[in-house]
Amino acid sequence: MREFVPVPDDPAAIAARLAGCGFEVASIEGDVIDFEITANRPDCLSVLGLAREAATAFDVNLIATTTSAERPGPAAIPVSIGDAGCGRYVVGLANVKVGPSPAWLTDRLVAAGVRPINNVVDVTNYVMIETGHPMHAFDVAKLSGPEIRVRRARAGEQLTTLDGVERKLDETMLVIADRERAVAIAGVMGGMSTEVAPTTTHVALESAWFLPASVRQTSRRLDLKTEASARFERGADITAAVRAIGRALELFERIGAGTAVGGTSDVYPRVFEARRVALARAHVTRLLGDQVPDADIRRILGRLGFGLTATSDGWMVDVPAFRVDVAREADLIEEVGRHWGFDRIPPTFPALRTPPAPMSPAVARDRSVRRVLCGAGLQEACTFTFIEREAATPFVDSDDALVAIANPLSEKFAVLRPSILPGLLDALVYSRRRETDDVRLFETGAVFLRTGESTRVAWVLSGARADHWSGNAGDVDLFDAKGVAELLGEAFGVQLAARPADGRPWFVRGRAADLFVTEPAGRAGELAIGSVGQIRPDLVAARGLSQSGAVVGGEIALAALGGGRTDDGHDAGIRAARIDPLPKYPSIVRDLSFFVSERLPAADVRGTIRSTAPHTLVSVHEFDRYQGKGVPEGSVSLSMRLTFRDPGRTLTDADVQRAVDSIVSALSAVHGAVIRGRT
């Protein structure tokens, strides 16, 4: 870097100053500083690019370098471009004597992480590291013609690249070819058929510009990443091609590797025109929150390579070709801010010109869901929206319902999740395999099907149940999963009903239930909102957990709780919570014990009681279930506690007894219940 800019001798001082300008420092080893360059700054994948930043940061001038870039006349080798994927192609010829590179050159390549090969190849790599522009050298004797053509690969065409791998090409890939065959993959890697060998005496140097999208697509399809492709696919400097050729030929002569022959061929179909971006002085102050003097704005942008022309309210800025990341005024203001120093900007709140938008009801709803479930002892998880197809398939009725990713990073991120349960199941398995026996997880988020997107809350439970009225905690089961749904329904003032479900293939048959909202707002009847059940043991085992107790879970549409739309498109508004005053009059409790069929859901019993009882019945719940000695076969002894209260007066025993008698009659008539006794 010191060949380009007079910077301090201490590498730590250089690293600290550039870190303050937004460049992450990965390490410092001796005189070598390793920077982490973000994808939007391909110009800084070079010593020159970082030197330009250092010159601006330390307010010094770049050291002027001269390169004999212009060589009169074309090179003695024809060049043609047959595809728009190549915007410029420059060729220079040289007679060379292949051998080892001098120590200073190899040392610098090794410090940059590049393996030295021979003096010709090392020079092309050195120029790439120095200027940021990739180059390639062809052995002219191995080129048919000799001639260079830039074209698309032919169907079924094959090329053995410099890494020794034979690669099958297709028509989407841009290649460099001679008269007969492809000899390099444009912007990615050269071919072995024209590589520089110890016997090479005449080389053609390539310095080109390729369309970033084309290089990126080819690199991905071939699964081949190189130093060259990393620069081309982010955006190279189209104006640097000739300078890179000149620099390489200059280095050949300097180290005794060869001499230039003839001129330089430059096929340049469409000459680059610099983008012009208006920069308003007032906008700099407004966006940064501080007033930067005009002289500093001109100094910073000028040292970074931008051209400025004064206007009445600021400047018209010419963006250099190597700054592919600058396209609008805000980008220029960011450049000013980076080198002015964000630490110099006073911490002030921006002026509030408009009132903030009201919070979305869905946000308040989701916060309430998290508060309720965390309060119930569940822990919130955050899983990926992209999941593997194998995990998603069991949670849909058909593969056609899945939404596939067009370009997944891997098979583990192949589809959008159709349910939150697959991700929660993986999180549960991860916890169980690390000696956490009792797992309670939930997550809120979006799910995706071909029919559309919706927001849901899901939960999974495994391990021992908490203290229970039965006296025997045992493991969690379907009713614990259902209890979570009922807890949410109660918190949001939504009455839920459950019905046995057989159409949920991810749940154990006979241990699953569909959930409904009874009398949803603005609609008659019931609205299906989700399901609960025991997850099939084979699905749990397939995710890596050998069976040791049931895993239960559930999932419901959050819109049913308010602030959105349900899966079938119905509006579900926020329900205002109703706060009742503390009761003025005492309650009266009655316990009923009776025999009913063991197959009868307790929810049906509660429903019959509520539909029969007067308005004074304020609570009904089970407190005992017994099956064994003294109970007829096929029946169960169920005990229910009924609580009565009138908000306007004190109830009498006669009032309550009339209500209990009507309830007993209804239970006997509807469910065939046999009363065991009264308390």
C-alpha positions in Angstrom: 0.0 0.0 0.0 2.9 2.4 0.7 3.7 2.3 -3.0 0.4 4.1 -3.6 -0.1 6.3 -0.5 2.2 7.7 2.3 0.6 6.0 5.3 2.0 5.6 8.8 4.5 2.8 9.5 2.3 1.3 12.2 -0.2 -1.3 10.6 -2.4 -1.0 13.7 -2.8 2.8 13.0 -3.8 2.1 9.4 -6.2 -0.6 10.4 -7.8 1.5 13.1 -8.3 4.5 10.8 -9.9 2.3 8.0 -12.0 0.5 10.5 -13.5 3.9 11.5 -14.4 4.3 7.8 -16.4 1.1 7.7 -13.9 -1.7 6.9 -13.9 -4.6 9.3 -10.4 -5.7 10.3 -10.1 -9.5 10.5 -6.5 -9.7 11.6 -3.1 -8.0 11.6 0.0 -10.2 11.1 3.2 -8.3 10.9 2.8 -5.8 8.0 -0.2 -7.6 6.6 -3.7 -6.3 7.4 -6.6 -8.6 6.5 -9.8 -6.7 5.8 -13.3 -8.1 5.5 -14.7 -6.5 2.3 -18.5 -6.4 1.9 -20.0 -7.5 -1.3 -21.0 -4.0 -2.5 -17.3 -2.8 -2.5 -15.5 -4.8 -5.2 -13.2 -1.9 -5.8 -11.7 -2.6 -2.4 -10.7 -6.1 -3.3 -7.4 -4.6 -4.4 -4.5 -2.8 -2.8 -5.2 0.3 -5.0 -8.8 0.5 -3.8 -7.8 0.4 -0.1 -5.0 2.8 -0.8 -7.6 5.2 -2.2 -9.6 4.9 1.0 -6.5 5.3 3.2 -5.5 8.5 1.2 -8.9 9.9 2.0 -8.8 8.8 5.6 -5.3 10.3 6.3 -5.9 13.3 3.9 -2.9 12.7 1.7 -2.5 12.3 -2.0 -2.2 9.1 -3.9 1.3 8.6 -5.3 1.1 9.1 -9.0 1.9 5.9 -11.0 2.5 5.9 -14.7 1.8 2.9 -16.9 2.4 2.7 -20.6 -1.2 1.7 -21.2 -1.6 2.9 -24.7 0.3 0.8 -27.3 -0.1 1.9 -30.9 -1.8 -0.5 -33.3 -3.8 -3.6 -32.7 -2.4 -6.9 -31.4 -1.6 -9.5 -34.1 -4.5 -11.7 -33.1 -8.1 -11.1 -34.1 -10.7 -10.7 -31.3 -14.5 -10.8 -31.7 -17.3 -10.4 -29.2 -20.5 -12.3 -30.1 -22.5 -11.8 -26.9 -23.6 -8.9 -24.8 -22.3 -10.6 -21.7 -18.9 -9.2 -22.5 -18.7 -5.4 -22.5 -15.0 -5.1 -23.3 -12.2 -7.4 -24.3 -8.5 -6.2 -24.4 -5.6 -8.4 -25.6 -1.9 -7.7 -25.5 0.9 -10.0 -26.8 4.3 -10.7 -25.3 7.3 -12.9 -25.9 8.1 -14.5 -22.6 10.6 -16.8 -20.9 8.8 -18.8 -18.3 10.6 -19.3 -15.0 10.3 -18.6 -11.3 9.3 -15.2 -10.0 11.6 -13.0 -7.9 11.3 -13.3 -4.1 9.6 -9.9 -3.6 6.8 -10.8 -5.9 6.2 -14.3 -4.5 6.3 -13.0 -1.0 3.6 -10.5 -1.7 1.4 -13.1 -3.4 1.8 -15.5 -0.5 0.9 -12.7 1.9 -2.3 -12.1 -0.1 -3.1 -15.8 0.0 -2.2 -16.6 -3.6 0.1 -19.6 -4.5 3.0 -18.7 -6.8 3.1 -20.7 -10.1 5.5 -19.1 -12.6 6.6 -15.6 -13.5 3.9 -15.1 -16.2 1.0 -16.4 -14.2 2.3 -14.7 -11.1 2.3 -11.3 -12.8 -1.4 -11.7 -13.9 -2.3 -12.6 -10.3 -0.2 -9.7 -8.9 -2.0 -7.2 -11.2 -5.3 -8.6 -10.0 -4.4 -8.1 -6.3 -2.9 -4.7 -7.0 -5.5 -3.2 -9.3 -8.5 -5.4 -8.6 -8.9 -6.4 -12.3 -8.6 -10.1 -13.1 -6.4 -11.2 -16.0 -5.5 -14.4 -17.8 -2.7 -15.5 -20.0 -3.1 -17.9 -23.0 -0.3 -19.8 -24.7 -0.7 -18.4 -28.3 0.8 -21.5 -29.8 -2.1 -23.6 -28.4 -4.8 -21.3 -29.8 -6.4 -22.4 -33.0 -6.0 -19.6 -35.6 -4.7 -18.0 -33.5 -8.0 -16.3 -32.8 -10.1 -15.3 -29.8 -13.9 -15.3 -29.8 -16.2 -14.5 -27.0 -19.4 -16.5 -27.3 -22.0 -18.7 -25.5 -21.0 -22.3 -25.0 -22.5 -24.9 -27.3 -24.9 -27.6 -26.0 -22.8 -30.5 -24.6 -19.5 -28.6 -25.0 -16.9 -29.6 -22.4 -13.8 -28.0 -21.1 -11.1 -29.2 -18.7 -10.3 -26.2 -16.4 -7.0 -25.3 -14.8 -8.0 -27.3 -11.7 -8.0 -30.5 -13.7 -11.8 -31.0 -13.7 -13.7 -31.7 -16.9 -16.8 -29.5 -16.9 -19.9 -29.8 -19.0 -21.0 -26.5 -20.3 -24.4 -25.3 -21.5 -25.8 -22.5 -23.6 -26.3 -20.1 -20.7 -22.5 -19.9 -20.0 -20.2 -17.4 -21.6 -16.8 -18.8 -22.8 -13.6 -17.6 -24.4 -13.0 -19.7 -27.5 -10.5 -20.0 -30.3 -11.5 -20.9 -33.8 -12.5 -24.5 -32.9 -13.3 -24.9 -29.2 -13.8 -23.2 -25.8 -10.5 -22.4 -24.1 -11.8 -20.6 -20.9 -14.9 -20.0 -18.9 -15.4 -16.2 -19.1 -14.7 -14.5 -15.8 -14.3 -17.7 -13.9 -11.3 -19.9 -14.9 -9.1 -20.7 -17.9 -8.7 -24.1 -19.6 -5.8 -26.5 -19.4 -5.6 -26.8 -23.2 -4.1 -23.3 -23.4 -2.3 -22.9 -20.0 1.1 -21.4 -19.8 3.7 -24.1 -19.5 7.5 -24.1 -19.0 7.9 -24.4 -22.8 5.6 -21.4 -23.6 7.3 -18.5 -25.5 4.5 -16.4 -26.7 1.4 -15.4 -24.6 -1.8 -13.4 -25.2 -2.9 -11.4 -22.1 -6.6 -11.1 -21.6 -8.1 -8.1 -19.7 -11.8 -8.0 -20.0 -15.1 -6.9 -18.5 -18.0 -9.4 -18.1 -21.6 -8.9 -17.1 -21.8 -9.6 -13.3 -25.0 -11.6 -13.6 -23.6 -13.8 -16.3 -20.4 -14.6 -14.2 -22.5 -15.2 -11.1 -24.9 -17.6 -12.8 -22.0 -19.6 -14.5 -20.0 -19.8 -11.2 -23.1 -21.1 -9.4 -24.1 -23.6 -12.0 -20.6 -25.0 -12.1 -20.1 -24.7 -8.3 -16.8 -23.0 -9.1 -15.7 -19.9 -7.1 -12.4 -18.2 -8.0 -10.7 -14.9 -7.2 -11.6 -13.7 -10.7 -15.3 -14.7 -10.4 -15.5 -13.0 -7.0 -14.5 -9.7 -8.6 -16.4 -10.0 -11.8 -19.7 -11.1 -10.3 -19.7 -8.1 -7.9 -18.7 -5.6 -10.7 -15.3 -4.9 -12.1 -14.0 -1.5 -13.4 -14.7 -1.5 -17.2 -12.2 1.4 -17.6 -9.3 -0.5 -16.0 -8.9 -3.2 -18.7 -6.3 -1.4 -20.7 -4.4 -0.1 -17.7 -4.2 -3.7 -16.3 -2.6 -4.9 -19.6 -0.1 -2.1 -19.5 0.8 -2.8 -15.9 1.3 -6.5 -16.6 3.5 -5.8 -19.6 5.5 -3.3 -17.5 6.1 -6.0 -14.8 7.2 -8.5 -17.5 10.0 -6.2 -18.5 10.8 -5.3 -14.9 11.4 -8.9 -13.7 12.8 -10.1 -17.0 9.8 -12.4 -17.8 9.2 -11.0 -21.3 8.7 -8.1 -23.6 5.6 -6.6 -25.3 5.0 -7.5 -29.0 3.0 -5.1 -31.2 0.0 -3.1 -30.0 -3.1 -3.7 -27.9 -6.5 -4.9 -29.3 -9.4 -3.2 -27.5 -12.8 -4.4 -28.5 -15.1 -1.9 -26.7 -18.7 -2.0 -28.2 -20.2 0.5 -25.9 -18.0 3.1 -24.2 -18.7 3.7 -20.5 -20.5 6.8 -19.6 -20.2 8.0 -16.0 -23.4 8.2 -13.9 -24.2 11.7 -12.8 -25.8 12.2 -9.4 -27.0 15.5 -8.0 -25.9 16.2 -4.4 -27.7 18.9 -2.5 -25.9 20.7 0.3 -29.0 20.8 2.5 -29.6 17.1 2.0 -26.2 16.3 3.4 -27.0 18.2 6.6 -30.5 16.7 6.9 -29.4 13.1 6.4 -26.2 13.2 8.5 -27.6 15.4 11.3 -24.5 17.6 11.1 -23.3 20.4 8.9 -20.2 19.3 6.9 -18.2 22.2 5.4 -18.2 22.4 1.6 -14.4 22.1 1.5 -14.6 18.8 3.4 -17.3 17.4 1.0 -15.2 18.3 -2.0 -12.0 16.9 -0.4 -13.6 13.6 0.6 -15.4 12.9 -2.6 -12.5 14.1 -4.7 -10.0 11.9 -3.0 -12.3 8.9 -3.4 -12.3 9.4 -7.2 -15.5 11.3 -7.8 -15.7 14.3 -10.1 -17.6 17.3 -8.8 -19.1 20.3 -10.6 -20.6 23.1 -8.5 -24.3 23.9 -8.8 -26.5 26.5 -7.1 -27.5 24.2 -4.2 -24.6 21.7 -4.2 -22.8 19.7 -6.8 -23.3 17.5 -9.8 -21.1 14.4 -9.1 -19.6 12.0 -11.7 -19.4 8.5 -10.3 -16.3 6.6 -11.4 -16.7 3.2 -13.0 -15.1 1.3 -10.1 -17.8 2.5 -7.7 -20.6 0.2 -8.8 -22.3 0.7 -5.4 -23.0 4.4 -5.8 -26.3 5.1 -7.6 -28.1 7.8 -5.7 -27.6 10.9 -3.6 -27.9 9.0 -0.3 -24.9 6.8 -1.4 -22.8 10.0 -1.8 -23.9 11.3 1.6 -22.9 8.0 3.1 -19.4 8.4 1.6 -19.1 11.8 3.1 -20.3 10.5 6.5 -17.8 7.6 6.5 -14.8 9.9 6.1 -16.2 12.9 7.9 -16.6 10.6 10.9 -19.9 9.3 12.3 -18.4 9.8 15.8 -18.2 13.5 15.1 -22.0 13.8 14.5 -23.8 15.0 17.6 -26.4 12.5 19.0 -29.7 14.3 18.5 -33.2 13.1 17.8 -34.4 13.9 14.3 -37.3 16.4 14.1 -40.7 14.8 14.3 -42.6 16.2 11.3 -45.5 13.8 11.2 -47.1 11.8 13.9 -46.1 8.1 14.1 -48.4 5.6 12.5 -50.5 3.8 15.0 -49.3 0.3 15.9 -50.7 -2.5 13.8 -53.3 -4.5 15.8 -51.4 -7.6 14.7 -48.3 -6.4 16.5 -50.2 -5.9 19.8 -51.8 -9.3 19.3 -48.5 -11.1 18.8 -47.0 -9.4 21.9 -50.0 -10.6 23.9 -49.6 -14.1 22.6 -45.9 -14.2 23.6 -46.7 -12.8 27.1 -49.5 -15.3 27.7 -47.4 -18.3 26.6 -44.2 -17.3 28.3 -46.3 -16.8 31.5 -47.6 -20.3 31.1 -44.0 -21.7 31.1 -43.3 -22.0 27.4 -40.2 -20.7 25.8 -40.2 -18.8 22.6 -38.2 -20.3 19.7 -37.1 -18.7 16.4 -36.7 -21.1 13.5 -36.0 -20.8 9.8 -38.8 -19.9 7.4 -36.9 -22.0 4.8 -36.9 -25.8 5.6 -36.0 -29.0 3.8 -38.6 -30.7 1.7 -38.4 -33.9 3.7 -39.4 -32.1 6.8 -42.2 -30.2 5.2 -43.9 -33.0 3.2 -45.6 -34.7 6.2 -47.3 -31.5 7.2 -49.3 -31.0 4.0 -51.9 -33.1 2.3 -50.0 -33.0 -1.0 -46.5 -31.9 -2.3 -48.3 -29.6 -4.7 -49.2 -27.4 -1.7 -45.5 -26.6 -1.0 -43.9 -23.4 -2.2 -40.4 -24.3 -3.5 -37.4 -21.9 -3.5 -36.2 -21.3 -7.0 -32.5 -21.0 -6.0 -32.1 -22.6 -2.5 -28.7 -22.3 -0.8 -29.0 -26.0 0.0 -31.5 -28.8 0.3 -32.1 -27.8 4.0 -33.6 -24.6 2.7 -35.6 -26.0 -0.3 -39.1 -24.9 0.5 -41.0 -22.3 2.5 -42.5 -23.8 5.6 -46.1 -24.9 5.3 -46.3 -25.1 9.1 -44.3 -23.9 12.1 -44.4 -27.4 13.6 -41.5 -28.9 11.6 -39.1 -26.2 12.8 -40.3 -26.5 16.4 -39.9 -30.3 16.2 -36.3 -29.9 15.2 -35.7 -27.5 18.0 -37.3 -29.9 20.5 -35.2 -32.8 19.2 -32.1 -30.6 19.5 -32.9 -29.8 23.2 -33.9 -33.4 24.0 -30.6 -34.8 22.6 -28.8 -32.4 25.0 -30.3 -33.8 28.2 -33.3 -31.5 28.4 -36.1 -33.8 29.2 -39.0 -31.4 29.7 -39.3 -29.1 26.6 -42.0 -26.5 26.1 -41.5 -24.4 23.0 -43.7 -22.0 20.9 -43.2 -19.7 17.9 -45.3 -17.1 16.1 -44.7 -16.5 12.4 -45.7 -16.8 8.8 -46.5 -20.0 7.0 -46.7 -20.4 3.2 -48.9 -22.6 1.0 -49.8 -22.3 -2.7 -53.1 -20.8 -1.5 -51.3 -17.9 0.2 -49.6 -16.7 3.4 -50.9 -16.6 6.9 -49.6 -16.0 10.4 -49.9 -18.7 13.0 -48.8 -19.6 16.5 -47.6 -23.2 17.1 -46.3 -25.1 20.2 -44.7 -28.4 21.0 -44.5 -30.1 24.4 -42.6 -33.2 25.7 -41.6 -34.7 29.0 -43.4 -34.7 32.3 -46.6 -32.8 33.0 -46.6 -30.2 35.7 -48.5 -30.8 39.0 -52.0 -32.0 38.2 -55.2 -32.5 40.2 -55.0 -36.3 39.5 -52.0 -36.6 41.8 -50.0 -38.3 39.1 -48.1 -35.9 36.9 -47.3 -38.3 34.1 -46.2 -37.3 30.6 -47.8 -34.6 28.5 -50.6 -35.7 26.2 -53.2 -34.4 23.8 -55.0 -32.5 26.5 -51.9 -30.5 27.5 -51.6 -29.3 23.9 -55.3 -28.5 23.8 -54.9 -26.6 27.1 -52.4 -24.2 25.5 -55.0 -23.4 22.8 -57.7 -22.9 25.5 -55.4 -20.6 27.4 -55.0 -18.4 24.4 -58.7 -18.5 23.7 -59.4 -17.4 27.3 -56.8 -14.6 27.2 -58.3 -13.2 24.0 -62.0 -13.8 24.9 -62.5 -16.4 22.2 -64.6 -19.5 22.9 -62.9 -22.6 21.4 -64.4 -25.9 20.7 -62.6 -29.2 19.8 -63.7 -32.0 17.5 -61.9 -35.3 16.8 -59.8 -35.0 13.7 -58.6 -37.7 11.3 -57.4 -35.5 8.4 -54.2 -34.4 10.0 -51.5 -36.8 8.7 -48.8 -35.5 11.0 -50.7 -36.4 14.1 -51.4 -39.9 15.6 -54.8 -41.1 14.4 -57.3 -40.9 17.3 -55.1 -38.5 19.2 -55.8 -35.3 17.3 -58.5 -32.6 17.4 -59.5 -29.8 15.1 -60.1 -26.4 16.9 -63.0 -24.1 16.1 -64.1 -20.6 17.2 -67.7 -20.8 18.3 -69.8 -17.9 17.1 -67.0 -15.9 15.5 -67.5 -12.2 15.1 -69.8 -11.4 12.2 -70.4 -15.0 11.2 -72.8 -17.7 12.2 -71.7 -21.2 13.2 -68.1 -22.2 13.8 -64.8 -21.1 12.2 -61.9 -23.7 11.9 -58.7 -22.2 13.2 -56.2 -25.0 13.7 -55.5 -28.3 15.3 -53.8 -30.1 18.2 -52.5 -33.6 18.7 -49.7 -36.0 19.3 -47.0 -35.9 16.6 -46.5 -39.2 14.9 -43.6 -41.1 16.5 -42.0 -41.9 13.2 -41.8 -38.2 12.3 -40.1 -37.6 15.6 -37.7 -40.5 15.0 -37.0 -39.2 11.5 -35.8 -35.9 12.9 -33.3 -37.7 15.1 -35.0 -38.5 18.4 -35.5 -42.1 19.5 -38.9 -42.4 21.1 -39.0 -41.8 24.9 -42.4 -40.3 25.6 -45.0 -38.5 23.5 -44.4 -35.2 21.7 -47.6 -33.2 21.4 -48.2 -29.9 19.7 -50.7 -27.6 18.1 -51.1 -24.7 15.7 -53.7 -22.1 15.3 -54.3 -19.1 13.0 -53.4 -15.9 14.9 -56.0 -14.0 13.0 -58.7 -15.9 14.9 -57.5 -14.2 18.1 -57.8 -10.8 16.4 -56.0 -8.3 14.2 -55.8 -10.1 10.8 -57.4 -12.6 8.5 -57.8 -16.3 8.9 -56.6 -19.0 6.5 -59.9 -19.0 4.7 -59.8 -15.2 4.2 -62.3 -14.1 6.9 -61.7 -11.0 9.0 -61.1 -11.5 12.6 -61.1 -8.2 14.6 -59.6 -7.5 17.9 -62.0 -8.4 20.7 -62.1 -5.8 23.5 -61.4 -7.4 26.9 -64.3 -7.2 29.3 -63.5 -6.3 32.9 -66.2 -7.3 35.4 -66.2 -5.6 38.9 -65.5 -7.8 41.9 -68.6 -9.7 42.9 -70.8 -8.2 45.7 -72.6 -11.4 46.5 -71.3 -14.8 47.5 -71.2 -17.8 45.2 -72.7 -21.3 45.8 -70.8 -24.4 44.7 -72.3 -27.8 43.8 -70.4 -30.9 42.9 -71.9 -33.6 40.7 -70.5 -37.1 40.1 -72.0 -39.3 37.5 -71.3 -42.2 35.2 -71.0 -41.5 31.4 -69.5 -43.3 28.5 -65.7 -43.4 28.5 -65.8 -42.2 24.8 -67.8 -39.1 25.6 -65.6 -35.9 25.4 -65.8 -33.8 28.6 -66.2 -30.8 26.4 -69.6 -32.2 25.3 -70.6 -32.6 29.0 -69.6 -29.0 29.7 -71.5 -27.8 26.7 -74.7 -29.5 27.8 -74.4 -28.1 31.3 -73.8 -24.5 30.0 -76.7 -24.7 27.5 -79.1 -25.9 30.2 -78.0 -23.9 33.2 -79.3 -20.4 33.9 -77.1 -17.3 33.6 -76.1 -17.6 37.3 -73.7 -20.5 36.4 -70.4 -18.7 36.3 -68.0 -21.7 36.2 -67.9 -25.4 35.4 -64.9 -27.6 35.4 -63.8 -31.2 36.0 -62.0 -32.1 39.3 -62.0 -35.9 39.2 -62.0 -38.7 36.7 -62.1 -42.3 37.8 -62.3 -45.6 36.0 -62.0 -48.9 37.9 -63.6 -50.8 40.7 -67.3 -49.8 41.2 -67.6 -48.2 37.7 -69.5 -50.1 35.0 -67.4 -51.4 32.1 -67.2 -48.9 29.3 -68.0 -46.0 31.6 -66.1 -43.5 33.6 -66.9 -41.6 36.8 -66.7 -37.9 36.1 -66.9 -35.2 38.7 -67.8 -31.6 37.8 -67.7 -28.6 40.0 -70.4 -26.0 39.3 -70.2 -22.4 40.7 -73.3 -20.2 40.8 -73.5 -16.5 41.5 -76.0 -13.7 40.7 -74.6 -10.2 40.2 -77.7 -8.6 41.7 -78.7 -10.6 44.7 -77.7 -13.5 47.0 -78.8 -16.8 45.6 -80.8 -19.2 47.8 -80.4 -23.0 48.0 -83.7 -23.4 46.3 -82.5 -21.3 43.3 -79.4 -23.4 42.9 -81.2 -26.7 43.4 -83.6 -25.9 40.6 -80.7 -25.2 38.3 -78.9 -28.4 39.4 -82.0 -30.5 38.8 -82.4 -29.2 35.3 -78.8 -29.9 34.6 -79.1 -33.5 35.9 -82.1 -34.1 33.8 -80.4 -32.8 30.7 -77.3 -34.9 31.3 -79.4 -38.0 31.7 -81.5 -37.3 28.6 -78.6 -36.2 26.3 -75.8 -38.4 27.5 -77.4 -41.2 29.5 -75.6 -40.0 32.6 -76.3 -41.8 35.9 -75.9 -39.6 38.9 -73.8 -41.1 41.7 -74.6 -38.5 44.4 -74.8 -34.9 45.2 -72.8 -32.6 47.4 
